[in-house]
Amino acid sequence: MRSTAALSYLTTLVLALALAGCGGAEPEQRAADRETAPRRETVFDPMTSTIGRAQGVQQTVDQQAAEQRRRLEEAER
């Protein structure tokens, strides 16, 4: 029973040290790295541009639907 407790404490200590050692760079350094790194093209760029175009089309459709609703409301009066 005693060795189980010791093993548990040892495991906790090792995990704590491992997590403490995995700390990243300082926040200022990470921000500077993001600003200086140029954007690289990825395989997902065509898909994300397609999403942007689809959102533009949806916005146009929504505007046309709102205009049609407004005309119908005017015609009903």
PQR file with spaces between the fields and no chain letter, atoms N, CA, C, O and H, PARSE charges and radii, in Angstrom:
ATOM       1  N    MET     1       0.827   -1.187    0.000 -0.4000 1.5000
ATOM       2  CA   MET     1       0.000    0.000    0.000 -0.0000 2.0000
ATOM       3  C    MET     1       0.873    1.254    0.000  0.5500 1.7000
ATOM       4  O    MET     1       0.560    2.254   -0.645 -0.5500 1.4000
ATOM       5  N    ARG     2       1.974    1.167    0.742 -0.4000 1.5000
ATOM       6  CA   ARG     2       2.857    2.315    0.862 -0.0000 2.0000
ATOM       7  C    ARG     2       3.546    2.625   -0.467  0.5500 1.7000
ATOM       8  O    ARG     2       3.736    3.794   -0.803 -0.5500 1.4000
ATOM       9  H    ARG     2       2.228    0.354    1.265  0.4000 1.0000
ATOM      10  N    SER     3       3.917    1.610   -1.215 -0.4000 1.5000
ATOM      11  CA   SER     3       4.592    1.833   -2.493 -0.0000 2.0000
ATOM      12  C    SER     3       3.619    2.430   -3.518  0.5500 1.7000
ATOM      13  O    SER     3       4.040    3.161   -4.414 -0.5500 1.4000
ATOM      14  H    SER     3       3.764    0.660   -0.943  0.4000 1.0000
ATOM      15  N    THR     4       2.339    2.128   -3.393 -0.4000 1.5000
ATOM      16  CA   THR     4       1.345    2.703   -4.295 -0.0000 2.0000
ATOM      17  C    THR     4       1.238    4.208   -4.084  0.5500 1.7000
ATOM      18  O    THR     4       1.124    4.960   -5.052 -0.5500 1.4000
ATOM      19  H    THR     4       1.997    1.534   -2.665  0.4000 1.0000
ATOM      20  N    ALA     5       1.272    4.656   -2.840 -0.4000 1.5000
ATOM      21  CA   ALA     5       1.216    6.084   -2.538 -0.0000 2.0000
ATOM      22  C    ALA     5       2.472    6.779   -3.048  0.5500 1.7000
ATOM      23  O    ALA     5       2.392    7.871   -3.611 -0.5500 1.4000
ATOM      24  H    ALA     5       1.365    4.045   -2.053  0.4000 1.0000
ATOM      25  N    ALA     6       3.621    6.160   -2.856 -0.4000 1.5000
ATOM      26  CA   ALA     6       4.872    6.743   -3.330 -0.0000 2.0000
ATOM      27  C    ALA     6       4.869    6.837   -4.846  0.5500 1.7000
ATOM      28  O    ALA     6       5.311    7.836   -5.414 -0.5500 1.4000
ATOM      29  H    ALA     6       3.686    5.273   -2.398  0.4000 1.0000
ATOM      30  N    LEU     7       4.375    5.804   -5.494 -0.4000 1.5000
ATOM      31  CA   LEU     7       4.296    5.813   -6.947 -0.0000 2.0000
ATOM      32  C    LEU     7       3.341    6.901   -7.426  0.5500 1.7000
ATOM      33  O    LEU     7       3.600    7.561   -8.432 -0.5500 1.4000
ATOM      34  H    LEU     7       4.016    4.993   -5.033  0.4000 1.0000
ATOM      35  N    SER     8       2.263    7.080   -6.720 -0.4000 1.5000
ATOM      36  CA   SER     8       1.299    8.117   -7.073 -0.0000 2.0000
ATOM      37  C    SER     8       1.925    9.507   -6.945  0.5500 1.7000
ATOM      38  O    SER     8       1.751   10.345   -7.829 -0.5500 1.4000
ATOM      39  H    SER     8       2.053    6.544   -5.903  0.4000 1.0000
ATOM      40  N    TYR     9       2.647    9.757   -5.857 -0.4000 1.5000
ATOM      41  CA   TYR     9       3.320   11.050   -5.667 -0.0000 2.0000
ATOM      42  C    TYR     9       4.381   11.261   -6.731  0.5500 1.7000
ATOM      43  O    TYR     9       4.519   12.362   -7.264 -0.5500 1.4000
ATOM      44  H    TYR     9       2.788    9.076   -5.138  0.4000 1.0000
ATOM      45  N    LEU    10       5.130   10.218   -7.041 -0.4000 1.5000
ATOM      46  CA   LEU    10       6.177   10.319   -8.048 -0.0000 2.0000
ATOM      47  C    LEU    10       5.574   10.622   -9.420  0.5500 1.7000
ATOM      48  O    LEU    10       6.094   11.457  -10.160 -0.5500 1.4000
ATOM      49  H    LEU    10       5.018    9.323   -6.607  0.4000 1.0000
ATOM      50  N    THR    11       4.492    9.952   -9.750 -0.4000 1.5000
ATOM      51  CA   THR    11       3.820   10.191  -11.025 -0.0000 2.0000
ATOM      52  C    THR    11       3.309   11.627  -11.105  0.5500 1.7000
ATOM      53  O    THR    11       3.447   12.282  -12.138 -0.5500 1.4000
ATOM      54  H    THR    11       4.069    9.274   -9.148  0.4000 1.0000
ATOM      55  N    THR    12       2.726   12.108  -10.027 -0.4000 1.5000
ATOM      56  CA   THR    12       2.229   13.485   -9.984 -0.0000 2.0000
ATOM      57  C    THR    12       3.370   14.469  -10.161  0.5500 1.7000
ATOM      58  O    THR    12       3.234   15.453  -10.890 -0.5500 1.4000
ATOM      59  H    THR    12       2.614   11.576   -9.188  0.4000 1.0000
ATOM      60  N    LEU    13       4.504   14.213   -9.496 -0.4000 1.5000
ATOM      61  CA   LEU    13       5.660   15.093   -9.600 -0.0000 2.0000
ATOM      62  C    LEU    13       6.200   15.108  -11.030  0.5500 1.7000
ATOM      63  O    LEU    13       6.514   16.174  -11.559 -0.5500 1.4000
ATOM      64  H    LEU    13       4.614   13.415   -8.905  0.4000 1.0000
ATOM      65  N    VAL    14       6.309   13.953  -11.653 -0.4000 1.5000
ATOM      66  CA   VAL    14       6.817   13.872  -13.023 -0.0000 2.0000
ATOM      67  C    VAL    14       5.886   14.604  -13.980  0.5500 1.7000
ATOM      68  O    VAL    14       6.352   15.334  -14.855 -0.5500 1.4000
ATOM      69  H    VAL    14       6.054   13.086  -11.224  0.4000 1.0000
ATOM      70  N    LEU    15       4.593   14.422  -13.828 -0.4000 1.5000
ATOM      71  CA   LEU    15       3.643   15.121  -14.696 -0.0000 2.0000
ATOM      72  C    LEU    15       3.697   16.625  -14.503  0.5500 1.7000
ATOM      73  O    LEU    15       3.624   17.377  -15.475 -0.5500 1.4000
ATOM      74  H    LEU    15       4.214   13.829  -13.117  0.4000 1.0000
ATOM      75  N    ALA    16       3.824   17.072  -13.264 -0.4000 1.5000
ATOM      76  CA   ALA    16       3.906   18.504  -12.984 -0.0000 2.0000
ATOM      77  C    ALA    16       5.159   19.099  -13.610  0.5500 1.7000
ATOM      78  O    ALA    16       5.104   20.180  -14.195 -0.5500 1.4000
ATOM      79  H    ALA    16       3.883   16.461  -12.475  0.4000 1.0000
ATOM      80  N    LEU    17       6.272   18.415  -13.497 -0.4000 1.5000
ATOM      81  CA   LEU    17       7.512   18.905  -14.094 -0.0000 2.0000
ATOM      82  C    LEU    17       7.431   18.913  -15.617  0.5500 1.7000
ATOM      83  O    LEU    17       7.928   19.832  -16.267 -0.5500 1.4000
ATOM      84  H    LEU    17       6.317   17.536  -13.022  0.4000 1.0000
ATOM      85  N    ALA    18       6.812   17.899  -16.171 -0.4000 1.5000
ATOM      86  CA   ALA    18       6.664   17.843  -17.627 -0.0000 2.0000
ATOM      87  C    ALA    18       5.794   18.992  -18.123  0.5500 1.7000
ATOM      88  O    ALA    18       6.115   19.623  -19.130 -0.5500 1.4000
ATOM      89  H    ALA    18       6.409   17.152  -15.642  0.4000 1.0000
ATOM      90  N    LEU    19       4.714   19.262  -17.434 -0.4000 1.5000
ATOM      91  CA   LEU    19       3.842   20.369  -17.836 -0.0000 2.0000
ATOM      92  C    LEU    19       4.523   21.716  -17.661  0.5500 1.7000
ATOM      93  O    LEU    19       4.355   22.608  -18.493 -0.5500 1.4000
ATOM      94  H    LEU    19       4.454   18.750  -16.616  0.4000 1.0000
ATOM      95  N    ALA    20       5.278   21.873  -16.602 -0.4000 1.5000
ATOM      96  CA   ALA    20       5.995   23.129  -16.373 -0.0000 2.0000
ATOM      97  C    ALA    20       7.070   23.329  -17.440  0.5500 1.7000
ATOM      98  O    ALA    20       7.330   24.458  -17.857 -0.5500 1.4000
ATOM      99  H    ALA    20       5.415   21.148  -15.926  0.4000 1.0000
ATOM     100  N    GLY    21       7.684   22.255  -17.873 -0.4000 1.5000
ATOM     101  CA   GLY    21       8.721   22.354  -18.886 -0.0000 2.0000
ATOM     102  C    GLY    21       8.176   22.611  -20.273  0.5500 1.7000
ATOM     103  O    GLY    21       8.929   23.012  -21.161 -0.5500 1.4000
ATOM     104  H    GLY    21       7.473   21.338  -17.534  0.4000 1.0000
ATOM     105  N    CYS    22       6.896   22.394  -20.483 -0.4000 1.5000
ATOM     106  CA   CYS    22       6.293   22.576  -21.802 -0.0000 2.0000
ATOM     107  C    CYS    22       5.785   23.991  -22.008  0.5500 1.7000
ATOM     108  O    CYS    22       5.074   24.249  -22.979 -0.5500 1.4000
ATOM     109  H    CYS    22       6.285   22.069  -19.761  0.4000 1.0000
ATOM     110  N    GLY    23       6.128   24.907  -21.128 -0.4000 1.5000
ATOM     111  CA   GLY    23       5.679   26.294  -21.278 -0.0000 2.0000
ATOM     112  C    GLY    23       6.219   26.879  -22.564  0.5500 1.7000
ATOM     113  O    GLY    23       7.339   26.571  -22.970 -0.5500 1.4000
ATOM     114  H    GLY    23       6.705   24.698  -20.339  0.4000 1.0000
ATOM     115  N    GLY    24       5.435   27.713  -23.203 -0.4000 1.5000
ATOM     116  CA   GLY    24       5.842   28.294  -24.472 -0.0000 2.0000
ATOM     117  C    GLY    24       6.685   29.540  -24.270  0.5500 1.7000
ATOM     118  O    GLY    24       7.127   29.844  -23.163 -0.5500 1.4000
ATOM     119  H    GLY    24       4.525   27.963  -22.874  0.4000 1.0000
ATOM     120  N    ALA    25       6.893   30.242  -25.354 -0.4000 1.5000
ATOM     121  CA   ALA    25       7.659   31.476  -25.321 -0.0000 2.0000
ATOM     122  C    ALA    25       6.846   32.565  -24.634  0.5500 1.7000
ATOM     123  O    ALA    25       5.657   32.397  -24.361 -0.5500 1.4000
ATOM     124  H    ALA    25       6.534   29.995  -26.254  0.4000 1.0000
ATOM     125  N    GLU    26       7.495   33.658  -24.369 -0.4000 1.5000
ATOM     126  CA   GLU    26       6.816   34.794  -23.746 -0.0000 2.0000
ATOM     127  C    GLU    26       5.752   35.331  -24.709  0.5500 1.7000
ATOM     128  O    GLU    26       5.926   35.241  -25.924 -0.5500 1.4000
ATOM     129  H    GLU    26       8.460   33.795  -24.591  0.4000 1.0000
ATOM     130  N    PRO    27       4.651   35.890  -24.183 -0.5600 1.5000
ATOM     131  CA   PRO    27       3.576   36.383  -25.060  0.2800 2.0000
ATOM     132  C    PRO    27       4.055   37.421  -26.068  0.5500 1.7000
ATOM     133  O    PRO    27       3.600   37.423  -27.212 -0.5500 1.4000
ATOM     134  N    GLU    28       4.968   38.305  -25.662 -0.4000 1.5000
ATOM     135  CA   GLU    28       5.463   39.328  -26.593 -0.0000 2.0000
ATOM     136  C    GLU    28       6.201   38.681  -27.750  0.5500 1.7000
ATOM     137  O    GLU    28       6.088   39.119  -28.895 -0.5500 1.4000
ATOM     138  H    GLU    28       5.337   38.303  -24.733  0.4000 1.0000
ATOM     139  N    GLN    29       6.963   37.632  -27.444 -0.4000 1.5000
ATOM     140  CA   GLN    29       7.720   36.957  -28.478 -0.0000 2.0000
ATOM     141  C    GLN    29       6.781   36.234  -29.440  0.5500 1.7000
ATOM     142  O    GLN    29       7.017   36.243  -30.648 -0.5500 1.4000
ATOM     143  H    GLN    29       7.055   37.277  -26.514  0.4000 1.0000
ATOM     144  N    ARG    30       5.720   35.609  -28.927 -0.4000 1.5000
ATOM     145  CA   ARG    30       4.764   34.924  -29.791 -0.0000 2.0000
ATOM     146  C    ARG    30       4.060   35.912  -30.706  0.5500 1.7000
ATOM     147  O    ARG    30       3.842   35.619  -31.882 -0.5500 1.4000
ATOM     148  H    ARG    30       5.529   35.602  -27.946  0.4000 1.0000
ATOM     149  N    ALA    31       3.701   37.083  -30.181 -0.4000 1.5000
ATOM     150  CA   ALA    31       3.041   38.098  -31.001 -0.0000 2.0000
ATOM     151  C    ALA    31       3.987   38.597  -32.087  0.5500 1.7000
ATOM     152  O    ALA    31       3.570   38.813  -33.224 -0.5500 1.4000
ATOM     153  H    ALA    31       3.878   37.321  -29.226  0.4000 1.0000
ATOM     154  N    ALA    32       5.249   38.779  -31.742 -0.4000 1.5000
ATOM     155  CA   ALA    32       6.230   39.240  -32.726 -0.0000 2.0000
ATOM     156  C    ALA    32       6.428   38.184  -33.810  0.5500 1.7000
ATOM     157  O    ALA    32       6.589   38.529  -34.981 -0.5500 1.4000
ATOM     158  H    ALA    32       5.588   38.604  -30.818  0.4000 1.0000
ATOM     159  N    ASP    33       6.418   36.916  -33.442 -0.4000 1.5000
ATOM     160  CA   ASP    33       6.571   35.847  -34.427 -0.0000 2.0000
ATOM     161  C    ASP    33       5.402   35.841  -35.408  0.5500 1.7000
ATOM     162  O    ASP    33       5.600   35.621  -36.603 -0.5500 1.4000
ATOM     163  H    ASP    33       6.287   36.636  -32.491  0.4000 1.0000
ATOM     164  N    ARG    34       4.201   36.077  -34.923 -0.4000 1.5000
ATOM     165  CA   ARG    34       3.031   36.084  -35.797 -0.0000 2.0000
ATOM     166  C    ARG    34       3.089   37.251  -36.777  0.5500 1.7000
ATOM     167  O    ARG    34       2.690   37.109  -37.933 -0.5500 1.4000
ATOM     168  H    ARG    34       4.039   36.256  -33.952  0.4000 1.0000
ATOM     169  N    GLU    35       3.581   38.400  -36.327 -0.4000 1.5000
ATOM     170  CA   GLU    35       3.623   39.580  -37.184 -0.0000 2.0000
ATOM     171  C    GLU    35       4.692   39.463  -38.258  0.5500 1.7000
ATOM     172  O    GLU    35       4.495   39.942  -39.375 -0.5500 1.4000
ATOM     173  H    GLU    35       3.905   38.516  -35.389  0.4000 1.0000
ATOM     174  N    THR    36       5.805   38.842  -37.948 -0.4000 1.5000
ATOM     175  CA   THR    36       6.906   38.790  -38.901 -0.0000 2.0000
ATOM     176  C    THR    36       6.773   37.637  -39.892  0.5500 1.7000
ATOM     177  O    THR    36       7.359   37.683  -40.973 -0.5500 1.4000
ATOM     178  H    THR    36       5.965   38.452  -37.041  0.4000 1.0000
ATOM     179  N    ALA    37       6.017   36.612  -39.540 -0.4000 1.5000
ATOM     180  CA   ALA    37       5.902   35.458  -40.426 -0.0000 2.0000
ATOM     181  C    ALA    37       4.942   35.778  -41.566  0.5500 1.7000
ATOM     182  O    ALA    37       3.795   36.157  -41.325 -0.5500 1.4000
ATOM     183  H    ALA    37       5.541   36.574  -38.662  0.4000 1.0000
ATOM     184  N    PRO    38       5.406   35.626  -42.811 -0.5600 1.5000
ATOM     185  CA   PRO    38       4.498   35.874  -43.943  0.2800 2.0000
ATOM     186  C    PRO    38       3.466   34.761  -44.042  0.5500 1.7000
ATOM     187  O    PRO    38       3.711   33.626  -43.635 -0.5500 1.4000
ATOM     188  N    ARG    39       2.321   35.106  -44.586 -0.4000 1.5000
ATOM     189  CA   ARG    39       1.257   34.114  -44.726 -0.0000 2.0000
ATOM     190  C    ARG    39       1.617   33.180  -45.860  0.5500 1.7000
ATOM     191  O    ARG    39       1.989   33.611  -46.952 -0.5500 1.4000
ATOM     192  H    ARG    39       2.122   36.029  -44.916  0.4000 1.0000
ATOM     193  N    ARG    40       1.499   31.895  -45.581 -0.4000 1.5000
ATOM     194  CA   ARG    40       1.789   30.890  -46.597 -0.0000 2.0000
ATOM     195  C    ARG    40       0.482   30.323  -47.133  0.5500 1.7000
ATOM     196  O    ARG    40      -0.496   30.170  -46.401 -0.5500 1.4000
ATOM     197  H    ARG    40       1.197   31.545  -44.695  0.4000 1.0000
ATOM     198  N    GLU    41       0.486   30.019  -48.409 -0.4000 1.5000
ATOM     199  CA   GLU    41      -0.695   29.413  -49.015 -0.0000 2.0000
ATOM     200  C    GLU    41      -0.817   27.976  -48.536  0.5500 1.7000
ATOM     201  O    GLU    41       0.178   27.260  -48.428 -0.5500 1.4000
ATOM     202  H    GLU    41       1.280   30.143  -49.004  0.4000 1.0000
ATOM     203  N    THR    42      -2.044   27.562  -48.249 -0.4000 1.5000
ATOM     204  CA   THR    42      -2.278   26.201  -47.782 -0.0000 2.0000
ATOM     205  C    THR    42      -3.227   25.495  -48.735  0.5500 1.7000
ATOM     206  O    THR    42      -3.784   26.104  -49.648 -0.5500 1.4000
ATOM     207  H    THR    42      -2.853   28.144  -48.337  0.4000 1.0000
ATOM     208  N    VAL    43      -3.398   24.213  -48.509 -0.4000 1.5000
ATOM     209  CA   VAL    43      -4.306   23.442  -49.359 -0.0000 2.0000
ATOM     210  C    VAL    43      -5.760   23.809  -49.093  0.5500 1.7000
ATOM     211  O    VAL    43      -6.634   23.449  -49.881 -0.5500 1.4000
ATOM     212  H    VAL    43      -2.946   23.718  -47.767  0.4000 1.0000
ATOM     213  N    PHE    44      -6.039   24.518  -48.000 -0.4000 1.5000
ATOM     214  CA   PHE    44      -7.404   24.873  -47.645 -0.0000 2.0000
ATOM     215  C    PHE    44      -7.835   26.214  -48.232  0.5500 1.7000
ATOM     216  O    PHE    44      -9.007   26.574  -48.130 -0.5500 1.4000
ATOM     217  H    PHE    44      -5.328   24.810  -47.360  0.4000 1.0000
ATOM     218  N    ASP    45      -6.923   26.956  -48.840 -0.4000 1.5000
ATOM     219  CA   ASP    45      -7.258   28.268  -49.381 -0.0000 2.0000
ATOM     220  C    ASP    45      -8.387   28.224  -50.417  0.5500 1.7000
ATOM     221  O    ASP    45      -9.276   29.074  -50.365 -0.5500 1.4000
ATOM     222  H    ASP    45      -5.970   26.664  -48.923  0.4000 1.0000
ATOM     223  N    PRO    46      -8.389   27.270  -51.354 -0.5600 1.5000
ATOM     224  CA   PRO    46      -9.513   27.245  -52.297  0.2800 2.0000
ATOM     225  C    PRO    46     -10.863   27.033  -51.606  0.5500 1.7000
ATOM     226  O    PRO    46     -11.873   27.600  -52.022 -0.5500 1.4000
ATOM     227  N    MET    47     -10.874   26.223  -50.558 -0.4000 1.5000
ATOM     228  CA   MET    47     -12.131   25.981  -49.850 -0.0000 2.0000
ATOM     229  C    MET    47     -12.589   27.212  -49.082  0.5500 1.7000
ATOM     230  O    MET    47     -13.780   27.522  -49.050 -0.5500 1.4000
ATOM     231  H    MET    47     -10.053   25.762  -50.220  0.4000 1.0000
ATOM     232  N    THR    48     -11.640   27.916  -48.462 -0.4000 1.5000
ATOM     233  CA   THR    48     -12.029   29.100  -47.699 -0.0000 2.0000
ATOM     234  C    THR    48     -12.464   30.227  -48.622  0.5500 1.7000
ATOM     235  O    THR    48     -13.340   31.013  -48.262 -0.5500 1.4000
ATOM     236  H    THR    48     -10.672   27.664  -48.489  0.4000 1.0000
ATOM     237  N    SER    49     -11.865   30.320  -49.811 -0.4000 1.5000
ATOM     238  CA   SER    49     -12.322   31.353  -50.743 -0.0000 2.0000
ATOM     239  C    SER    49     -13.712   31.013  -51.275  0.5500 1.7000
ATOM     240  O    SER    49     -14.505   31.912  -51.555 -0.5500 1.4000
ATOM     241  H    SER    49     -11.153   29.681  -50.104  0.4000 1.0000
ATOM     242  N    THR    50     -14.010   29.727  -51.415 -0.4000 1.5000
ATOM     243  CA   THR    50     -15.343   29.308  -51.832 -0.0000 2.0000
ATOM     244  C    THR    50     -16.374   29.686  -50.782  0.5500 1.7000
ATOM     245  O    THR    50     -17.481   30.104  -51.123 -0.5500 1.4000
ATOM     246  H    THR    50     -13.366   28.997  -51.187  0.4000 1.0000
ATOM     247  N    ILE    51     -16.029   29.545  -49.526 -0.4000 1.5000
ATOM     248  CA   ILE    51     -16.934   29.944  -48.439 -0.0000 2.0000
ATOM     249  C    ILE    51     -17.193   31.445  -48.512  0.5500 1.7000
ATOM     250  O    ILE    51     -18.328   31.889  -48.338 -0.5500 1.4000
ATOM     251  H    ILE    51     -15.130   29.205  -49.250  0.4000 1.0000
ATOM     252  N    GLY    52     -16.153   32.223  -48.768 -0.4000 1.5000
ATOM     253  CA   GLY    52     -16.320   33.670  -48.886 -0.0000 2.0000
ATOM     254  C    GLY    52     -17.245   34.050  -50.028  0.5500 1.7000
ATOM     255  O    GLY    52     -18.094   34.930  -49.885 -0.5500 1.4000
ATOM     256  H    GLY    52     -15.231   31.863  -48.910  0.4000 1.0000
ATOM     257  N    ARG    53     -17.078   33.386  -51.159 -0.4000 1.5000
ATOM     258  CA   ARG    53     -17.963   33.667  -52.299 -0.0000 2.0000
ATOM     259  C    ARG    53     -19.396   33.268  -51.986  0.5500 1.7000
ATOM     260  O    ARG    53     -20.332   33.979  -52.353 -0.5500 1.4000
ATOM     261  H    ARG    53     -16.389   32.672  -51.275  0.4000 1.0000
ATOM     262  N    ALA    54     -19.577   32.141  -51.314 -0.4000 1.5000
ATOM     263  CA   ALA    54     -20.922   31.688  -50.961 -0.0000 2.0000
ATOM     264  C    ALA    54     -21.590   32.666  -49.996  0.5500 1.7000
ATOM     265  O    ALA    54     -22.793   32.907  -50.089 -0.5500 1.4000
ATOM     266  H    ALA    54     -18.817   31.564  -51.016  0.4000 1.0000
ATOM     267  N    GLN    55     -20.819   33.225  -49.076 -0.4000 1.5000
ATOM     268  CA   GLN    55     -21.385   34.206  -48.160 -0.0000 2.0000
ATOM     269  C    GLN    55     -21.799   35.467  -48.906  0.5500 1.7000
ATOM     270  O    GLN    55     -22.815   36.081  -48.578 -0.5500 1.4000
ATOM     271  H    GLN    55     -19.841   33.029  -49.000  0.4000 1.0000
ATOM     272  N    GLY    56     -21.016   35.854  -49.907 -0.4000 1.5000
ATOM     273  CA   GLY    56     -21.378   37.006  -50.729 -0.0000 2.0000
ATOM     274  C    GLY    56     -22.665   36.759  -51.500  0.5500 1.7000
ATOM     275  O    GLY    56     -23.520   37.641  -51.584 -0.5500 1.4000
ATOM     276  H    GLY    56     -20.191   35.355  -50.173  0.4000 1.0000
ATOM     277  N    VAL    57     -22.805   35.572  -52.059 -0.4000 1.5000
ATOM     278  CA   VAL    57     -24.022   35.214  -52.789 -0.0000 2.0000
ATOM     279  C    VAL    57     -25.217   35.207  -51.843  0.5500 1.7000
ATOM     280  O    VAL    57     -26.288   35.701  -52.196 -0.5500 1.4000
ATOM     281  H    VAL    57     -22.110   34.856  -51.991  0.4000 1.0000
ATOM     282  N    GLN    58     -25.046   34.657  -50.653 -0.4000 1.5000
ATOM     283  CA   GLN    58     -26.144   34.623  -49.678 -0.0000 2.0000
ATOM     284  C    GLN    58     -26.573   36.035  -49.301  0.5500 1.7000
ATOM     285  O    GLN    58     -27.763   36.306  -49.143 -0.5500 1.4000
ATOM     286  H    GLN    58     -24.176   34.256  -50.366  0.4000 1.0000
ATOM     287  N    GLN    59     -25.616   36.923  -49.158 -0.4000 1.5000
ATOM     288  CA   GLN    59     -25.943   38.309  -48.822 -0.0000 2.0000
ATOM     289  C    GLN    59     -26.764   38.948  -49.955  0.5500 1.7000
ATOM     290  O    GLN    59     -27.723   39.675  -49.695 -0.5500 1.4000
ATOM     291  H    GLN    59     -24.649   36.703  -49.286  0.4000 1.0000
ATOM     292  N    THR    60     -26.391   38.678  -51.187 -0.4000 1.5000
ATOM     293  CA   THR    60     -27.138   39.202  -52.330 -0.0000 2.0000
ATOM     294  C    THR    60     -28.554   38.640  -52.354  0.5500 1.7000
ATOM     295  O    THR    60     -29.510   39.380  -52.584 -0.5500 1.4000
ATOM     296  H    THR    60     -25.612   38.087  -51.399  0.4000 1.0000
ATOM     297  N    VAL    61     -28.696   37.344  -52.118 -0.4000 1.5000
ATOM     298  CA   VAL    61     -30.016   36.713  -52.105 -0.0000 2.0000
ATOM     299  C    VAL    61     -30.866   37.300  -50.988  0.5500 1.7000
ATOM     300  O    VAL    61     -32.053   37.564  -51.185 -0.5500 1.4000
ATOM     301  H    VAL    61     -27.919   36.743  -51.931  0.4000 1.0000
ATOM     302  N    ASP    62     -30.271   37.507  -49.822 -0.4000 1.5000
ATOM     303  CA   ASP    62     -31.019   38.090  -48.705 -0.0000 2.0000
ATOM     304  C    ASP    62     -31.490   39.506  -49.037  0.5500 1.7000
ATOM     305  O    ASP    62     -32.614   39.881  -48.701 -0.5500 1.4000
ATOM     306  H    ASP    62     -29.308   37.293  -49.663  0.4000 1.0000
ATOM     307  N    GLN    63     -30.645   40.284  -49.688 -0.4000 1.5000
ATOM     308  CA   GLN    63     -31.038   41.645  -50.066 -0.0000 2.0000
ATOM     309  C    GLN    63     -32.180   41.616  -51.080  0.5500 1.7000
ATOM     310  O    GLN    63     -33.123   42.402  -50.983 -0.5500 1.4000
ATOM     311  H    GLN    63     -29.733   39.979  -49.961  0.4000 1.0000
ATOM     312  N    GLN    64     -32.093   40.722  -52.039 -0.4000 1.5000
ATOM     313  CA   GLN    64     -33.155   40.617  -53.039 -0.0000 2.0000
ATOM     314  C    GLN    64     -34.465   40.155  -52.407  0.5500 1.7000
ATOM     315  O    GLN    64     -35.536   40.634  -52.781 -0.5500 1.4000
ATOM     316  H    GLN    64     -31.328   40.084  -52.118  0.4000 1.0000
ATOM     317  N    ALA    65     -34.386   39.233  -51.458 -0.4000 1.5000
ATOM     318  CA   ALA    65     -35.597   38.764  -50.774 -0.0000 2.0000
ATOM     319  C    ALA    65     -36.220   39.890  -49.959  0.5500 1.7000
ATOM     320  O    ALA    65     -37.442   40.035  -49.940 -0.5500 1.4000
ATOM     321  H    ALA    65     -33.516   38.844  -51.155  0.4000 1.0000
ATOM     322  N    ALA    66     -35.405   40.680  -49.295 -0.4000 1.5000
ATOM     323  CA   ALA    66     -35.926   41.806  -48.514 -0.0000 2.0000
ATOM     324  C    ALA    66     -36.584   42.829  -49.433  0.5500 1.7000
ATOM     325  O    ALA    66     -37.630   43.383  -49.094 -0.5500 1.4000
ATOM     326  H    ALA    66     -34.412   40.562  -49.311  0.4000 1.0000
ATOM     327  N    GLU    67     -35.986   43.082  -50.585 -0.4000 1.5000
ATOM     328  CA   GLU    67     -36.563   44.020  -51.542 -0.0000 2.0000
ATOM     329  C    GLU    67     -37.898   43.488  -52.079  0.5500 1.7000
ATOM     330  O    GLU    67     -38.850   44.252  -52.240 -0.5500 1.4000
ATOM     331  H    GLU    67     -35.137   42.631  -50.860  0.4000 1.0000
ATOM     332  N    GLN    68     -37.966   42.195  -52.352 -0.4000 1.5000
ATOM     333  CA   GLN    68     -39.212   41.598  -52.848 -0.0000 2.0000
ATOM     334  C    GLN    68     -40.303   41.659  -51.775  0.5500 1.7000
ATOM     335  O    GLN    68     -41.460   41.943  -52.084 -0.5500 1.4000
ATOM     336  H    GLN    68     -37.193   41.575  -52.222  0.4000 1.0000
ATOM     337  N    ARG    69     -39.939   41.394  -50.523 -0.4000 1.5000
ATOM     338  CA   ARG    69     -40.920   41.503  -49.432 -0.0000 2.0000
ATOM     339  C    ARG    69     -41.443   42.936  -49.309  0.5500 1.7000
ATOM     340  O    ARG    69     -42.637   43.151  -49.098 -0.5500 1.4000
ATOM     341  H    ARG    69     -38.999   41.163  -50.273  0.4000 1.0000
ATOM     342  N    ARG    70     -40.550   43.904  -49.441 -0.4000 1.5000
ATOM     343  CA   ARG    70     -40.964   45.296  -49.342 -0.0000 2.0000
ATOM     344  C    ARG    70     -41.935   45.649  -50.470  0.5500 1.7000
ATOM     345  O    ARG    70     -42.923   46.348  -50.244 -0.5500 1.4000
ATOM     346  H    ARG    70     -39.581   43.729  -49.612  0.4000 1.0000
ATOM     347  N    ARG    71     -41.652   45.162  -51.695 -0.4000 1.5000
ATOM     348  CA   ARG    71     -42.553   45.439  -52.827 -0.0000 2.0000
ATOM     349  C    ARG    71     -43.908   44.776  -52.624  0.5500 1.7000
ATOM     350  O    ARG    71     -44.942   45.366  -52.937 -0.5500 1.4000
ATOM     351  H    ARG    71     -40.850   44.595  -51.879  0.4000 1.0000
ATOM     352  N    LEU    72     -43.911   43.552  -52.102 -0.4000 1.5000
ATOM     353  CA   LEU    72     -45.184   42.863  -51.852 -0.0000 2.0000
ATOM     354  C    LEU    72     -46.001   43.600  -50.797  0.5500 1.7000
ATOM     355  O    LEU    72     -47.219   43.722  -50.931 -0.5500 1.4000
ATOM     356  H    LEU    72     -43.071   43.072  -51.848  0.4000 1.0000
ATOM     357  N    GLU    73     -45.348   44.088  -49.757 -0.4000 1.5000
ATOM     358  CA   GLU    73     -46.061   44.817  -48.707 -0.0000 2.0000
ATOM     359  C    GLU    73     -46.641   46.110  -49.259  0.5500 1.7000
ATOM     360  O    GLU    73     -47.746   46.506  -48.887 -0.5500 1.4000
ATOM     361  H    GLU    73     -44.359   43.989  -49.648  0.4000 1.0000
ATOM     362  N    GLU    74     -45.898   46.775  -50.149 -0.4000 1.5000
ATOM     363  CA   GLU    74     -46.415   48.000  -50.761 -0.0000 2.0000
ATOM     364  C    GLU    74     -47.591   47.686  -51.669  0.5500 1.7000
ATOM     365  O    GLU    74     -48.550   48.456  -51.722 -0.5500 1.4000
ATOM     366  H    GLU    74     -45.001   46.454  -50.451  0.4000 1.0000
ATOM     367  N    ALA    75     -47.535   46.572  -52.381 -0.4000 1.5000
ATOM     368  CA   ALA    75     -48.617   46.202  -53.306 -0.0000 2.0000
ATOM     369  C    ALA    75     -49.882   45.828  -52.540  0.5500 1.7000
ATOM     370  O    ALA    75     -50.985   46.012  -53.056 -0.5500 1.4000
ATOM     371  H    ALA    75     -46.755   45.947  -52.337  0.4000 1.0000
ATOM     372  N    GLU    76     -49.751   45.313  -51.333 -0.4000 1.5000
ATOM     373  CA   GLU    76     -50.903   44.929  -50.545 -0.0000 2.0000
ATOM     374  C    GLU    76     -51.638   46.124  -49.980  0.5500 1.7000
ATOM     375  O    GLU    76     -52.814   46.007  -49.635 -0.5500 1.4000
ATOM     376  H    GLU    76     -48.855   45.164  -50.914  0.4000 1.0000
ATOM     377  N    ARG    77     -51.008   47.235  -49.877 -0.4000 1.5000
ATOM     378  CA   ARG    77     -51.635   48.437  -49.294 -0.0000 2.0000
ATOM     379  C    ARG    77     -52.525   49.135  -50.244  0.5500 1.7000
ATOM     380  O    ARG    77     -53.118   50.156  -49.897 -0.5500 1.4000
ATOM     381  H    ARG    77     -50.053   47.330  -50.157  0.4000 1.0000
